[in-house]
Amino acid sequence: MINKFKWMVASCLVFIAASAQEYKQSLESVAWVKIESKGKVVVRTHDKQELLIRGGSATTMPEKAKGLQLVGENGSDNTKVGFYVLKDGNNLILRNLRRSENEVAEIFLPSNQNISVKGDGLNDIEIIGFSGEIEATSEIVGNIRVKDVTGPVTLNSNTGTVEVVFNKVNQSAPISISTATGEIDVTLPKDTAADLSLHSTMGEIYSNFELSVPDKNGLKAISTQKITGSINNGGVKIQLNSATGNIYLRKK
């Protein structure tokens, strides 16, 4: 019975090792990490000065592919986790070669890293915990969710909601968030100093910052579709644009 239990534990460990493949690379002299993916991407922070790509069971090669290499439109897998990685000057390019809707690419970077993410499929982009500069674009269909960041950020979704929660707002560079079809929901610390430009072509604008407009369910509905103004005596420029959706600007 004991031997059977040991065998089961050993088998589980082997399965975990096989289903959690990783790729690591130094970030020495890397200013920007630029990520391209057709599948869902989650970018998180860790306390190491290196890139870590974590693959799940979906990165396991099919039995018939043994001895072959995964090939994509813009490169071949040189990581064993389904990515093509290329150093280009002071940029590190990461191309996710897998397209499965059920597979999530997890990428770990130091919190101060500048990152750019381009999604050109039908999946979401999620970015959590960065103090460096962030750029993200969803070119076809996909939501963008950014949490616990300081900015500056530049975010654009063709079709999808954009949600951002700042834990602090960097005053050094402007913030720009837009979507052609979808809502924008931004949360700022209540003491954020900013000059605002809010524009929704077909939607409405709501905020609980100090704006002289009527209340509606705790947020303030702004009757016009284009608002410019400042909060906390003005500061960094924040521009929010949605063609068809509502804009929500909240206090944290």
C-alpha positions as CSV (number, residue, x, y, z in Angstrom):
1,M,0.0,0.0,0.0
2,I,2.9,2.4,0.9
3,N,4.7,1.6,-2.3
4,K,1.5,2.2,-4.3
5,F,1.1,5.6,-2.5
6,K,4.7,6.6,-3.3
7,W,4.1,5.6,-7.0
8,M,1.0,7.8,-7.1
9,V,2.9,10.8,-5.6
10,A,5.8,10.3,-8.0
11,S,3.4,10.2,-10.9
12,C,1.7,13.4,-9.8
13,L,5.1,15.2,-9.6
14,V,6.1,14.0,-13.0
15,F,2.7,15.2,-14.4
16,I,3.1,18.6,-12.7
17,A,6.6,19.0,-14.1
18,A,5.5,18.1,-17.5
19,S,2.4,20.4,-17.5
20,A,4.2,23.5,-16.1
21,Q,7.0,24.1,-18.5
22,E,9.0,27.3,-18.2
23,Y,11.3,29.5,-20.2
24,K,13.7,32.0,-18.6
25,Q,15.9,34.8,-20.1
26,S,17.9,37.6,-18.7
27,L,16.6,41.2,-19.2
28,E,20.0,42.8,-19.1
29,S,20.1,45.9,-21.4
30,V,16.4,45.4,-22.3
31,A,14.3,48.6,-22.3
32,W,11.1,47.2,-23.7
33,V,9.5,43.8,-23.7
34,K,7.2,43.6,-26.7
35,I,4.6,40.8,-26.8
36,E,2.5,39.7,-29.7
37,S,-0.2,37.1,-29.3
38,K,-3.4,35.7,-30.9
39,G,-4.3,33.9,-27.7
40,K,-5.1,35.3,-24.3
41,V,-2.1,36.9,-22.5
42,V,-1.7,37.5,-18.8
43,V,1.4,39.6,-17.8
44,R,2.3,39.6,-14.1
45,T,5.2,40.8,-11.9
46,H,7.7,38.8,-10.0
47,D,10.8,39.7,-7.9
48,K,13.4,38.5,-10.3
49,Q,15.2,40.6,-13.0
50,E,14.4,38.1,-15.7
51,L,11.7,37.1,-18.1
52,L,9.7,34.0,-17.2
53,I,7.2,32.4,-19.6
54,R,5.1,29.7,-18.0
55,G,3.4,27.2,-20.2
56,G,0.6,24.8,-19.1
57,S,-0.4,21.4,-20.3
58,A,-1.5,22.9,-23.7
59,T,2.2,23.5,-24.5
60,T,2.9,19.8,-24.5
61,M,3.8,18.7,-28.0
62,P,1.5,16.2,-29.7
63,E,2.9,12.7,-30.0
64,K,3.0,13.0,-33.8
65,A,5.1,16.2,-33.5
66,K,8.1,14.6,-31.8
67,G,11.3,15.6,-33.6
68,L,9.5,18.5,-35.1
69,Q,9.3,22.2,-34.2
70,L,6.2,24.4,-33.7
71,V,6.2,27.0,-36.5
72,G,4.3,30.2,-36.7
73,E,3.8,33.1,-39.1
74,N,6.7,35.1,-37.7
75,G,9.1,32.5,-36.3
76,S,9.6,29.1,-34.8
77,D,9.4,28.0,-31.2
78,N,12.8,28.5,-29.6
79,T,11.6,28.3,-26.0
80,K,9.8,24.9,-25.8
81,V,6.7,26.8,-24.4
82,G,5.2,27.9,-27.7
83,F,7.0,31.2,-28.1
84,Y,9.5,32.7,-30.5
85,V,11.8,35.1,-28.6
86,L,14.1,37.6,-30.3
87,K,16.5,40.3,-29.0
88,D,16.3,43.3,-31.3
89,G,18.5,46.1,-30.0
90,N,17.2,47.1,-26.6
91,N,13.9,45.4,-27.3
92,L,13.0,41.8,-26.4
93,I,10.3,40.5,-28.8
94,L,8.0,37.7,-27.7
95,R,5.7,36.1,-30.2
96,N,3.1,33.6,-29.0
97,L,2.8,30.9,-31.7
98,R,-0.2,29.2,-30.2
99,R,-3.7,30.2,-31.1
100,S,-5.9,28.0,-28.8
101,E,-8.8,29.9,-27.1
102,N,-8.5,27.7,-24.1
103,E,-4.8,28.4,-23.5
104,V,-3.5,31.3,-21.5
105,A,0.1,32.6,-21.9
106,E,1.5,33.6,-18.5
107,I,4.4,36.0,-18.7
108,F,6.3,37.2,-15.6
109,L,8.5,40.4,-15.6
110,P,10.0,42.7,-12.9
111,S,7.5,45.4,-11.9
112,N,9.5,48.3,-13.4
113,Q,9.7,46.8,-16.8
114,N,8.3,48.7,-19.8
115,I,5.9,46.4,-21.7
116,S,4.0,46.5,-24.9
117,V,1.3,43.9,-25.7
118,K,-0.4,43.5,-29.1
119,G,-3.4,41.1,-29.4
120,D,-4.4,40.3,-32.9
121,G,-6.8,37.5,-32.2
122,L,-10.1,37.0,-30.4
123,N,-8.8,37.0,-26.8
124,D,-8.2,39.3,-23.8
125,I,-5.1,41.0,-22.5
126,E,-4.5,41.2,-18.7
127,I,-1.7,43.2,-17.1
128,I,-1.2,43.3,-13.4
129,G,1.1,45.2,-11.0
130,F,3.6,47.3,-13.1
131,S,5.2,50.6,-12.4
132,G,6.9,50.8,-15.8
133,E,5.3,52.2,-19.0
134,I,2.5,50.1,-20.5
135,E,1.2,49.9,-24.0
136,A,-1.5,47.5,-25.1
137,T,-3.6,47.1,-28.2
138,S,-6.3,44.7,-29.0
139,E,-6.6,44.9,-32.8
140,I,-9.6,42.6,-33.5
141,V,-11.8,41.6,-30.6
142,G,-10.7,41.5,-26.9
143,N,-11.0,43.2,-23.6
144,I,-8.0,44.9,-21.9
145,R,-7.8,44.7,-18.1
146,V,-4.9,46.5,-16.3
147,K,-4.7,46.5,-12.5
148,D,-2.5,47.9,-9.8
149,V,-0.3,50.1,-12.1
150,T,1.1,53.6,-12.0
151,G,1.3,54.4,-15.6
152,P,2.0,56.0,-18.0
153,V,-0.4,53.8,-20.0
154,T,-1.5,53.9,-23.7
155,L,-4.4,51.4,-24.3
156,N,-6.5,50.8,-27.4
157,S,-9.2,48.2,-28.1
158,N,-10.9,47.9,-31.4
159,T,-13.8,45.9,-30.0
160,G,-13.9,45.4,-26.3
161,T,-14.0,46.9,-22.8
162,V,-11.0,48.6,-21.3
163,E,-10.7,48.5,-17.5
164,V,-7.9,50.1,-15.6
165,V,-7.2,50.4,-11.8
166,F,-4.3,52.7,-10.8
167,N,-2.7,52.4,-7.4
168,K,-0.9,55.6,-8.1
169,V,-0.6,57.9,-11.1
170,N,2.8,58.8,-12.6
171,Q,2.8,62.5,-13.4
172,S,5.7,62.2,-15.9
173,A,3.7,61.4,-19.1
174,P,0.1,61.5,-20.4
175,I,-2.4,58.6,-20.2
176,S,-4.4,57.7,-23.2
177,I,-7.2,55.0,-23.2
178,S,-9.6,54.4,-26.1
179,T,-12.0,51.9,-27.6
180,A,-13.9,51.9,-30.8
181,T,-16.7,49.6,-29.6
182,G,-16.9,49.1,-25.8
183,E,-16.9,50.8,-22.4
184,I,-14.0,52.4,-20.6
185,D,-13.9,52.0,-16.8
186,V,-11.0,53.7,-15.0
187,T,-10.3,53.9,-11.2
188,L,-7.9,56.5,-9.8
189,P,-6.7,57.3,-6.3
190,K,-8.9,60.1,-5.0
191,D,-6.0,62.6,-4.6
192,T,-4.9,62.2,-8.3
193,A,-4.0,65.5,-9.9
194,A,-5.0,65.4,-13.5
195,D,-6.3,67.4,-16.5
196,L,-9.1,65.4,-18.1
197,S,-10.4,65.0,-21.6
198,L,-13.4,62.6,-21.7
199,H,-15.2,61.9,-25.0
200,S,-17.9,59.3,-25.8
201,T,-19.5,59.7,-29.2
202,M,-22.6,57.5,-28.6
203,G,-22.4,56.7,-24.9
204,E,-22.5,58.6,-21.6
205,I,-19.9,59.7,-19.1
206,Y,-20.1,59.0,-15.3
207,S,-17.8,60.0,-12.5
208,N,-17.8,60.6,-8.7
209,F,-14.9,63.0,-8.8
210,E,-15.8,66.6,-8.0
211,L,-17.8,67.7,-11.1
212,S,-20.8,69.9,-11.0
213,V,-23.4,67.6,-12.4
214,P,-26.4,65.6,-11.0
215,D,-25.9,62.3,-9.1
216,K,-27.0,59.0,-10.5
217,N,-26.5,55.8,-8.4
218,G,-23.5,57.3,-6.7
219,L,-21.8,58.4,-9.9
220,K,-22.4,61.7,-11.7
221,A,-23.9,61.6,-15.1
222,I,-22.5,64.2,-17.5
223,S,-25.0,65.4,-20.0
224,T,-22.6,66.3,-22.8
225,Q,-20.5,63.8,-24.6
226,K,-17.2,65.6,-24.4
227,I,-15.8,66.9,-21.1
228,T,-12.6,68.7,-20.4
229,G,-11.6,69.8,-16.9
230,S,-9.2,69.1,-14.0
231,I,-9.3,67.3,-10.7
232,N,-7.2,68.2,-7.6
233,N,-5.9,71.4,-9.3
234,G,-4.8,69.7,-12.5
235,G,-1.8,67.6,-13.4
236,V,-1.0,64.8,-15.8
237,K,-3.1,64.7,-18.9
238,I,-5.7,61.8,-19.0
239,Q,-7.6,61.2,-22.2
240,L,-10.5,58.7,-22.4
241,N,-12.3,58.1,-25.7
242,S,-15.0,55.7,-26.6
243,A,-16.9,55.7,-29.8
244,T,-20.0,53.7,-28.8
245,G,-19.7,52.9,-25.0
246,N,-20.0,54.6,-21.7
247,I,-17.1,56.0,-19.8
248,Y,-16.8,55.5,-16.0
249,L,-14.2,57.4,-14.0
250,R,-14.1,56.4,-10.3
251,K,-12.4,57.3,-7.1
252,K,-10.4,54.6,-5.4
